[in-house]
């Protein structure tokens, strides 16, 4: 399920090669949105801010 408000040049998860390891998800967010949240909330990324 892709969001309809993405720009025409946006990377779509339906056009990706998929994931290396299969994961079960309990929500219906796109994979890119889930990955973005993982990066933003990880400790290594937060350390880059300082």
C-alpha distance matrix in Angstrom:
0.0 3.8 6.7 9.1 12.1 12.0 15.1 15.6 17.0 14.4 13.3 9.8 8.8 8.2 11.8 13.2 15.7 14.0 16.0 19.7 19.7 17.4 16.4 15.5 13.3 14.0 11.3 7.6 7.9 6.8 9.8 11.6 11.8 13.2 15.5 16.7 17.7 19.5 21.5 22.4 23.7 25.5 29.3 29.8 27.8 29.6 32.9 32.2 32.5 36.3
3.8 0.0 3.7 6.3 8.8 8.2 11.4 12.0 13.4 10.8 10.3 7.2 7.5 7.6 10.5 12.3 15.4 14.3 16.5 20.3 20.9 19.1 18.3 17.9 15.5 16.4 13.4 9.8 8.6 6.6 9.7 10.2 10.5 12.8 14.7 15.3 16.8 18.9 20.3 21.0 22.8 24.8 28.5 28.7 26.3 28.2 31.5 30.4 30.6 34.4
6.7 3.7 0.0 3.8 5.6 6.1 9.7 11.3 13.1 10.6 11.3 9.1 10.2 11.0 13.5 15.1 18.5 17.4 19.3 23.1 23.6 22.0 20.7 20.1 17.3 17.7 14.2 10.9 9.1 8.1 11.5 11.1 10.4 13.4 15.5 15.1 16.4 19.2 20.3 20.4 22.3 24.7 28.3 28.7 25.9 27.5 30.9 29.7 29.5 33.3
9.1 6.3 3.8 0.0 3.8 5.6 8.5 9.7 12.5 11.0 12.6 10.7 12.7 12.9 14.9 17.1 20.7 20.1 22.4 26.1 26.9 25.3 24.3 23.7 20.9 21.2 17.7 14.2 12.8 11.8 15.1 14.4 13.9 17.0 19.0 18.3 19.8 22.7 23.5 23.4 25.6 28.1 31.6 31.8 28.9 30.4 33.7 32.3 31.9 35.7
12.1 8.8 5.6 3.8 0.0 3.8 6.5 9.1 11.5 10.0 12.5 11.7 14.1 15.1 16.5 18.5 22.1 21.7 23.7 27.3 28.3 27.0 25.8 25.4 22.4 22.6 19.0 16.0 13.9 12.9 15.9 14.4 13.5 17.0 18.7 17.3 18.8 22.0 22.4 21.8 24.2 26.9 30.2 30.3 27.2 28.5 31.8 30.2 29.4 33.2
12.0 8.2 6.1 5.6 3.8 0.0 3.8 6.5 8.1 6.2 8.8 8.6 11.5 12.9 13.7 15.4 19.2 19.1 21.2 24.7 26.0 25.2 24.2 24.4 21.8 22.6 19.2 16.2 13.6 11.7 14.0 12.0 11.9 15.6 16.5 15.2 17.4 20.2 20.3 20.1 22.9 25.2 28.4 28.1 25.0 26.7 29.8 28.0 27.6 31.4
15.1 11.4 9.7 8.5 6.5 3.8 0.0 3.8 5.4 5.2 8.8 9.8 13.3 14.5 14.4 16.3 20.1 20.6 22.9 26.3 28.0 27.5 26.9 27.5 25.1 26.1 22.8 19.8 17.1 14.9 16.7 14.3 14.7 18.4 18.7 17.2 19.8 22.5 22.0 21.9 25.0 27.0 30.1 29.4 26.2 28.0 30.8 28.6 28.2 32.0
15.6 12.0 11.3 9.7 9.1 6.5 3.8 0.0 3.8 5.6 8.6 9.4 13.2 13.6 12.8 15.3 19.0 20.1 22.9 26.1 28.2 27.7 27.6 28.4 26.3 27.7 24.6 21.3 19.0 16.3 17.8 15.8 16.9 20.4 20.5 19.5 22.4 24.7 24.2 24.5 27.7 29.4 32.5 31.6 28.5 30.7 33.4 31.0 31.0 34.7
17.0 13.4 13.1 12.5 11.5 8.1 5.4 3.8 0.0 3.8 6.6 8.8 12.5 13.6 12.0 13.8 17.4 18.8 21.4 24.3 26.7 26.8 26.9 28.1 26.2 28.0 25.1 22.2 19.4 16.4 17.2 14.6 16.3 19.6 19.0 18.0 21.2 23.2 22.2 22.8 26.2 27.6 30.5 29.2 26.2 28.6 31.0 28.4 28.7 32.3
14.4 10.8 10.6 11.0 10.0 6.2 5.2 5.6 3.8 0.0 3.8 6.1 9.6 11.4 10.5 11.7 15.4 16.3 18.5 21.6 23.7 23.6 23.5 24.6 22.7 24.4 21.6 18.8 15.8 12.8 13.5 10.9 12.4 15.8 15.3 14.3 17.5 19.5 18.8 19.5 22.7 24.1 27.2 26.1 23.2 25.6 28.2 25.9 26.2 29.9
13.3 10.3 11.3 12.6 12.5 8.8 8.8 8.6 6.6 3.8 0.0 3.8 6.6 8.8 7.5 8.0 11.7 12.6 14.8 17.9 20.1 20.3 20.4 21.9 20.4 22.6 20.2 17.5 14.7 11.2 11.1 8.7 11.3 14.1 13.2 13.0 16.4 17.8 17.2 18.6 21.6 22.6 25.8 24.7 22.1 24.9 27.3 25.2 26.0 29.7
9.8 7.2 9.1 10.7 11.7 8.6 9.8 9.4 8.8 6.1 3.8 0.0 3.8 5.4 5.5 6.9 10.6 10.9 13.6 17.0 18.8 18.3 18.5 19.5 18.0 20.1 17.7 14.8 12.5 8.9 9.3 8.2 10.7 13.2 13.1 13.7 16.6 18.0 18.2 19.7 22.2 23.4 26.9 26.1 23.8 26.4 29.1 27.4 28.2 31.9
8.8 7.5 10.2 12.7 14.1 11.5 13.3 13.2 12.5 9.6 6.6 3.8 0.0 3.8 5.3 5.2 8.4 7.7 10.2 13.7 15.3 14.6 14.7 15.9 14.7 17.2 15.2 12.6 10.6 6.8 6.4 6.6 9.6 11.1 11.1 12.6 15.2 16.1 16.9 18.8 20.8 21.8 25.4 24.8 22.9 25.6 28.2 27.0 28.0 31.7
8.2 7.6 11.0 12.9 15.1 12.9 14.5 13.6 13.6 11.4 8.8 5.4 3.8 0.0 3.8 5.6 8.3 8.2 11.4 14.9 16.4 15.3 15.9 16.8 16.0 18.4 16.6 13.6 12.5 9.1 9.4 10.3 12.9 14.3 14.7 16.4 18.8 19.6 20.6 22.5 24.4 25.3 29.0 28.4 26.6 29.3 32.0 30.7 31.8 35.5
11.8 10.5 13.5 14.9 16.5 13.7 14.4 12.8 12.0 10.5 7.5 5.5 5.3 3.8 0.0 3.8 6.8 8.4 11.9 14.9 17.2 16.8 18.0 19.5 19.0 21.6 20.0 17.1 15.6 12.0 11.5 11.6 14.7 16.3 15.8 17.3 20.2 20.8 21.2 23.3 25.6 26.2 29.6 28.6 26.8 29.8 32.1 30.5 31.8 35.4
13.2 12.3 15.1 17.1 18.5 15.4 16.3 15.3 13.8 11.7 8.0 6.9 5.2 5.6 3.8 0.0 3.8 5.4 8.6 11.4 14.0 14.2 15.6 17.6 17.5 20.5 19.3 17.0 15.3 11.6 9.9 10.0 13.6 14.5 13.4 15.3 18.3 18.3 18.6 21.2 23.3 23.4 26.7 25.6 24.1 27.3 29.4 27.9 29.5 33.0
15.7 15.4 18.5 20.7 22.1 19.2 20.1 19.0 17.4 15.4 11.7 10.6 8.4 8.3 6.8 3.8 0.0 3.8 6.8 8.8 11.7 12.4 14.6 17.2 17.8 21.2 20.6 18.7 17.4 14.0 11.7 12.4 16.1 16.2 14.8 17.3 20.0 19.4 19.7 22.8 24.5 24.2 27.4 26.1 25.1 28.5 30.3 29.0 31.0 34.4
14.0 14.3 17.4 20.1 21.7 19.1 20.6 20.1 18.8 16.3 12.6 10.9 7.7 8.2 8.4 5.4 3.8 0.0 3.8 6.8 8.9 8.9 10.9 13.4 14.1 17.6 17.3 15.8 14.7 11.6 9.0 10.7 14.0 13.5 12.5 15.5 17.7 16.9 17.9 20.9 22.3 22.0 25.3 24.5 23.7 26.8 28.9 28.1 30.0 33.3
16.0 16.5 19.3 22.4 23.7 21.2 22.9 22.9 21.4 18.5 14.8 13.6 10.2 11.4 11.9 8.6 6.8 3.8 0.0 3.8 5.4 6.4 8.3 11.5 12.7 16.4 16.7 16.0 14.9 12.4 9.1 10.9 13.9 12.4 11.1 14.6 16.3 14.8 16.0 19.3 20.2 19.4 22.7 22.0 21.6 24.7 26.6 26.2 28.3 31.4
19.7 20.3 23.1 26.1 27.3 24.7 26.3 26.1 24.3 21.6 17.9 17.0 13.7 14.9 14.9 11.4 8.8 6.8 3.8 0.0 3.8 6.7 9.4 13.0 15.0 18.8 19.6 19.3 18.3 16.0 12.6 14.2 17.1 15.2 13.4 16.9 18.5 16.3 17.3 20.9 21.5 20.1 23.0 22.0 22.3 25.5 27.0 26.6 29.2 32.0
19.7 20.9 23.6 26.9 28.3 26.0 28.0 28.2 26.7 23.7 20.1 18.8 15.3 16.4 17.2 14.0 11.7 8.9 5.4 3.8 0.0 3.8 6.4 10.1 12.6 16.3 17.7 18.1 17.6 16.0 12.7 15.0 17.2 14.7 13.5 17.3 18.1 15.7 17.4 20.9 20.8 19.5 22.4 22.0 22.5 25.4 27.0 27.2 29.6 32.4
17.4 19.1 22.0 25.3 27.0 25.2 27.5 27.7 26.8 23.6 20.3 18.3 14.6 15.3 16.8 14.2 12.4 8.9 6.4 6.7 3.8 0.0 3.8 6.9 9.8 13.4 15.0 15.4 15.6 14.4 11.7 14.8 16.6 14.0 13.9 17.7 18.1 16.3 18.6 21.6 21.4 20.7 23.8 23.9 24.2 26.8 28.8 29.1 31.2 34.1
16.4 18.3 20.7 24.3 25.8 24.2 26.9 27.6 26.9 23.5 20.4 18.5 14.7 15.9 18.0 15.6 14.6 10.9 8.3 9.4 6.4 3.8 0.0 3.8 6.4 10.0 11.9 12.9 13.2 12.8 10.4 13.6 14.6 11.6 12.1 15.8 15.6 13.9 16.7 19.4 18.8 18.4 21.7 22.3 22.5 24.7 27.0 27.7 29.4 32.3
15.5 17.9 20.1 23.7 25.4 24.4 27.5 28.4 28.1 24.6 21.9 19.5 15.9 16.8 19.5 17.6 17.2 13.4 11.5 13.0 10.1 6.9 3.8 0.0 3.8 6.8 9.4 10.9 12.1 12.7 11.3 14.9 15.1 12.1 13.7 17.1 16.3 15.2 18.5 20.6 19.7 19.9 23.2 24.4 24.4 26.2 28.8 29.6 31.0 33.9
13.3 15.5 17.3 20.9 22.4 21.8 25.1 26.3 26.2 22.7 20.4 18.0 14.7 16.0 19.0 17.5 17.8 14.1 12.7 15.0 12.6 9.8 6.4 3.8 0.0 3.8 5.7 7.5 8.8 10.1 9.5 12.9 12.4 9.6 12.0 14.9 13.8 13.4 16.9 18.5 17.7 18.6 22.1 23.5 23.0 24.5 27.5 28.2 29.2 32.2
14.0 16.4 17.7 21.2 22.6 22.6 26.1 27.7 28.0 24.4 22.6 20.1 17.2 18.4 21.6 20.5 21.2 17.6 16.4 18.8 16.3 13.4 10.0 6.8 3.8 0.0 3.8 7.0 9.1 11.6 12.0 15.1 13.8 11.3 14.4 16.6 14.9 15.1 18.8 19.7 18.6 20.0 23.4 25.3 24.6 25.6 28.8 29.8 30.3 33.4
11.3 13.4 14.2 17.7 19.0 19.2 22.8 24.6 25.1 21.6 20.2 17.7 15.2 16.6 20.0 19.3 20.6 17.3 16.7 19.6 17.7 15.0 11.9 9.4 5.7 3.8 0.0 3.8 5.8 9.0 10.3 13.1 11.2 9.6 13.2 14.8 13.3 14.4 17.8 18.3 17.7 19.7 23.3 25.0 23.8 24.8 28.2 28.8 29.0 32.3
7.6 9.8 10.9 14.2 16.0 16.2 19.8 21.3 22.2 18.8 17.5 14.8 12.6 13.6 17.1 17.0 18.7 15.8 16.0 19.3 18.1 15.4 12.9 10.9 7.5 7.0 3.8 0.0 3.8 6.5 9.0 11.6 10.2 9.7 13.2 14.7 14.0 15.6 18.5 19.1 19.2 21.3 25.0 26.3 24.7 26.0 29.5 29.6 29.8 33.3
7.9 8.6 9.1 12.8 13.9 13.6 17.1 19.0 19.4 15.8 14.7 12.5 10.6 12.5 15.6 15.3 17.4 14.7 14.9 18.3 17.6 15.6 13.2 12.1 8.8 9.1 5.8 3.8 0.0 3.8 6.5 8.3 6.4 6.6 10.1 11.1 10.8 12.8 15.3 15.8 16.4 18.6 22.3 23.4 21.5 22.9 26.4 26.2 26.4 30.0
6.8 6.6 8.1 11.8 12.9 11.7 14.9 16.3 16.4 12.8 11.2 8.9 6.8 9.1 12.0 11.6 14.0 11.6 12.4 16.0 16.0 14.4 12.8 12.7 10.1 11.6 9.0 6.5 3.8 0.0 3.8 5.5 5.4 6.5 8.8 10.1 11.1 12.8 14.7 15.8 17.1 18.8 22.6 23.0 21.1 23.0 26.2 25.7 26.1 29.8
9.8 9.7 11.5 15.1 15.9 14.0 16.7 17.8 17.2 13.5 11.1 9.3 6.4 9.4 11.5 9.9 11.7 9.0 9.1 12.6 12.7 11.7 10.4 11.3 9.5 12.0 10.3 9.0 6.5 3.8 0.0 3.8 5.5 5.1 6.1 8.6 10.0 10.6 12.4 14.3 15.5 16.6 20.3 20.5 18.9 21.2 24.1 23.6 24.6 28.1
11.6 10.2 11.1 14.4 14.4 12.0 14.3 15.8 14.6 10.9 8.7 8.2 6.6 10.3 11.6 10.0 12.4 10.7 10.9 14.2 15.0 14.8 13.6 14.9 12.9 15.1 13.1 11.6 8.3 5.5 3.8 0.0 3.8 5.4 5.1 6.1 8.6 9.8 10.6 12.2 14.3 15.5 19.1 18.8 16.7 19.1 22.0 21.0 21.9 25.5
11.8 10.5 10.4 13.9 13.5 11.9 14.7 16.9 16.3 12.4 11.3 10.7 9.6 12.9 14.7 13.6 16.1 14.0 13.9 17.1 17.2 16.6 14.6 15.1 12.4 13.8 11.2 10.2 6.4 5.4 5.5 3.8 0.0 3.8 5.5 5.1 6.4 8.8 10.1 10.7 12.4 14.4 18.1 18.5 16.1 17.9 21.2 20.5 20.8 24.5
13.2 12.8 13.4 17.0 17.0 15.6 18.4 20.4 19.6 15.8 14.1 13.2 11.1 14.3 16.3 14.5 16.2 13.5 12.4 15.2 14.7 14.0 11.6 12.1 9.6 11.3 9.6 9.7 6.6 6.5 5.1 5.4 3.8 0.0 3.8 5.5 5.2 6.4 8.9 10.1 10.8 12.4 16.2 16.9 15.3 17.0 20.2 20.2 20.8 24.3
15.5 14.7 15.5 19.0 18.7 16.5 18.7 20.5 19.0 15.3 13.2 13.1 11.1 14.7 15.8 13.4 14.8 12.5 11.1 13.4 13.5 13.9 12.1 13.7 12.0 14.4 13.2 13.2 10.1 8.8 6.1 5.1 5.5 3.8 0.0 3.8 5.4 5.0 6.3 8.7 10.0 10.7 14.4 14.4 12.8 15.2 18.0 17.6 18.8 22.2
16.7 15.3 15.1 18.3 17.3 15.2 17.2 19.5 18.0 14.3 13.0 13.7 12.6 16.4 17.3 15.3 17.3 15.5 14.6 16.9 17.3 17.7 15.8 17.1 14.9 16.6 14.8 14.7 11.1 10.1 8.6 6.1 5.1 5.5 3.8 0.0 3.8 5.4 5.2 6.2 8.6 10.1 13.6 13.6 11.1 13.2 16.3 15.5 16.1 19.7
17.7 16.8 16.4 19.8 18.8 17.4 19.8 22.4 21.2 17.5 16.4 16.6 15.2 18.8 20.2 18.3 20.0 17.7 16.3 18.5 18.1 18.1 15.6 16.3 13.8 14.9 13.3 14.0 10.8 11.1 10.0 8.6 6.4 5.2 5.4 3.8 0.0 3.8 5.4 5.1 6.0 8.5 12.0 13.1 10.9 12.1 15.6 15.7 15.9 19.3
19.5 18.9 19.2 22.7 22.0 20.2 22.5 24.7 23.2 19.5 17.8 18.0 16.1 19.6 20.8 18.3 19.4 16.9 14.8 16.3 15.7 16.3 13.9 15.2 13.4 15.1 14.4 15.6 12.8 12.8 10.6 9.8 8.8 6.4 5.0 5.4 3.8 0.0 3.8 5.6 5.4 6.1 9.9 10.8 9.6 11.4 14.3 14.8 15.8 18.9
21.5 20.3 20.3 23.5 22.4 20.3 22.0 24.2 22.2 18.8 17.2 18.2 16.9 20.6 21.2 18.6 19.7 17.9 16.0 17.3 17.4 18.6 16.7 18.5 16.9 18.8 17.8 18.5 15.3 14.7 12.4 10.6 10.1 8.9 6.3 5.2 5.4 3.8 0.0 3.8 5.6 5.4 8.7 8.4 6.5 9.0 11.7 11.5 12.8 16.1
22.4 21.0 20.4 23.4 21.8 20.1 21.9 24.5 22.8 19.5 18.6 19.7 18.8 22.5 23.3 21.2 22.8 20.9 19.3 20.9 20.9 21.6 19.4 20.6 18.5 19.7 18.3 19.1 15.8 15.8 14.3 12.2 10.7 10.1 8.7 6.2 5.1 5.6 3.8 0.0 3.8 5.8 8.5 9.0 6.2 7.2 10.7 10.6 10.8 14.2
23.7 22.8 22.3 25.6 24.2 22.9 25.0 27.7 26.2 22.7 21.6 22.2 20.8 24.4 25.6 23.3 24.5 22.3 20.2 21.5 20.8 21.4 18.8 19.7 17.7 18.6 17.7 19.2 16.4 17.1 15.5 14.3 12.4 10.8 10.0 8.6 6.0 5.4 5.6 3.8 0.0 3.8 6.6 8.7 7.2 7.1 10.6 11.8 12.0 14.8
25.5 24.8 24.7 28.1 26.9 25.2 27.0 29.4 27.6 24.1 22.6 23.4 21.8 25.3 26.2 23.4 24.2 22.0 19.4 20.1 19.5 20.7 18.4 19.9 18.6 20.0 19.7 21.3 18.6 18.8 16.6 15.5 14.4 12.4 10.7 10.1 8.5 6.1 5.4 5.8 3.8 0.0 3.8 5.6 5.6 6.6 9.0 10.6 11.9 14.2
29.3 28.5 28.3 31.6 30.2 28.4 30.1 32.5 30.5 27.2 25.8 26.9 25.4 29.0 29.6 26.7 27.4 25.3 22.7 23.0 22.4 23.8 21.7 23.2 22.1 23.4 23.3 25.0 22.3 22.6 20.3 19.1 18.1 16.2 14.4 13.6 12.0 9.9 8.7 8.5 6.6 3.8 0.0 3.8 5.5 5.1 6.2 8.9 10.4 11.8
29.8 28.7 28.7 31.8 30.3 28.1 29.4 31.6 29.2 26.1 24.7 26.1 24.8 28.4 28.6 25.6 26.1 24.5 22.0 22.0 22.0 23.9 22.3 24.4 23.5 25.3 25.0 26.3 23.4 23.0 20.5 18.8 18.5 16.9 14.4 13.6 13.1 10.8 8.4 9.0 8.7 5.6 3.8 0.0 3.8 5.5 5.2 6.7 9.4 10.9
27.8 26.3 25.9 28.9 27.2 25.0 26.2 28.5 26.2 23.2 22.1 23.8 22.9 26.6 26.8 24.1 25.1 23.7 21.6 22.3 22.5 24.2 22.5 24.4 23.0 24.6 23.8 24.7 21.5 21.1 18.9 16.7 16.1 15.3 12.8 11.1 10.9 9.6 6.5 6.2 7.2 5.6 5.5 3.8 0.0 3.8 5.4 5.3 7.2 9.9
29.6 28.2 27.5 30.4 28.5 26.7 28.0 30.7 28.6 25.6 24.9 26.4 25.6 29.3 29.8 27.3 28.5 26.8 24.7 25.5 25.4 26.8 24.7 26.2 24.5 25.6 24.8 26.0 22.9 23.0 21.2 19.1 17.9 17.0 15.2 13.2 12.1 11.4 9.0 7.2 7.1 6.6 5.1 5.5 3.8 0.0 3.8 5.4 5.6 7.8
32.9 31.5 30.9 33.7 31.8 29.8 30.8 33.4 31.0 28.2 27.3 29.1 28.2 32.0 32.1 29.4 30.3 28.9 26.6 27.0 27.0 28.8 27.0 28.8 27.5 28.8 28.2 29.5 26.4 26.2 24.1 22.0 21.2 20.2 18.0 16.3 15.6 14.3 11.7 10.7 10.6 9.0 6.2 5.2 5.4 3.8 0.0 3.8 5.4 5.9
32.2 30.4 29.7 32.3 30.2 28.0 28.6 31.0 28.4 25.9 25.2 27.4 27.0 30.7 30.5 27.9 29.0 28.1 26.2 26.6 27.2 29.1 27.7 29.6 28.2 29.8 28.8 29.6 26.2 25.7 23.6 21.0 20.5 20.2 17.6 15.5 15.7 14.8 11.5 10.6 11.8 10.6 8.9 6.7 5.3 5.4 3.8 0.0 3.8 5.5
32.5 30.6 29.5 31.9 29.4 27.6 28.2 31.0 28.7 26.2 26.0 28.2 28.0 31.8 31.8 29.5 31.0 30.0 28.3 29.2 29.6 31.2 29.4 31.0 29.2 30.3 29.0 29.8 26.4 26.1 24.6 21.9 20.8 20.8 18.8 16.1 15.9 15.8 12.8 10.8 12.0 11.9 10.4 9.4 7.2 5.6 5.4 3.8 0.0 3.8
36.3 34.4 33.3 35.7 33.2 31.4 32.0 34.7 32.3 29.9 29.7 31.9 31.7 35.5 35.4 33.0 34.4 33.3 31.4 32.0 32.4 34.1 32.3 33.9 32.2 33.4 32.3 33.3 30.0 29.8 28.1 25.5 24.5 24.3 22.2 19.7 19.3 18.9 16.1 14.2 14.8 14.2 11.8 10.9 9.9 7.8 5.9 5.5 3.8 0.0
